[in-house]
Amino acid sequence: MSSIADNIGSVTRRIQKATLLAGRQPGAVHLLAVSKTRPPEDLREAFASGQRAFGENYLQEALEKIEALRDLDGIEWHFIGPIQSNKTRQIACAFSWVHSVDRLKIARRLSEQRDQSLPPLNICLQVNINEEDSKSGRRITELPELTAAIGELPNLKLRGLMAIPDPDQPEADLRASFRKLANTLKQLKTDYPDAGPLDTLSMGMSGDLEMAIAEGATWVRVGTAVFGKRPAKS
């Protein structure tokens, strides 16, 4: 079995190659290691291999890891899961990034509950790019109003958009989904220049990161290709 260090090296090379083929600047795309259900020891091994950004879906599990790995200077925590209103205070203070904001109510709570001693919380709006009933996120038509409102909130920095396109759609349709998200971000940046940097596209995972990078991804969220397959439940 490959080690986590070997896996990170392999994924990093994939990202670098895809970035080069897309004609983009080196370093334009960042790896977010999706570490949900992984023990702290795996994250520590990844950190020792140079990985700094980790994405967590489940708050209580994440808080336990944050405490266990508090000695790792420079580690960066990203929340990428669904957000319940009663969990916003802990998310606001424990994470540097939140990729899964899909309601103004949640954004307001994150802003109000962010510790004033911390820098603004980086957030992405989650988009239901294929308008699937089973997926969280806003439809594209709802984004302008949400962008304008969130841009007025203190303690938040609106960085961009996140989406999880349907992985079972044909490759041409998947590419079109990534492109639609990228074009949406460009339009929002033009229409709402003061809402935030709007410089981030969080899209692409282990199986489709090259395609996402070709269409403009700046964060690719990779779990299996970094940590290996999760053990089967007994």
Summary of the structure (lengths in Angstrom):
residues: 234
radius of gyration: 17.1
end to end distance: 21.0
largest distance: 51.4
contacts: 745
relative contact order: 0.15
helix: 42%
strand: 18%
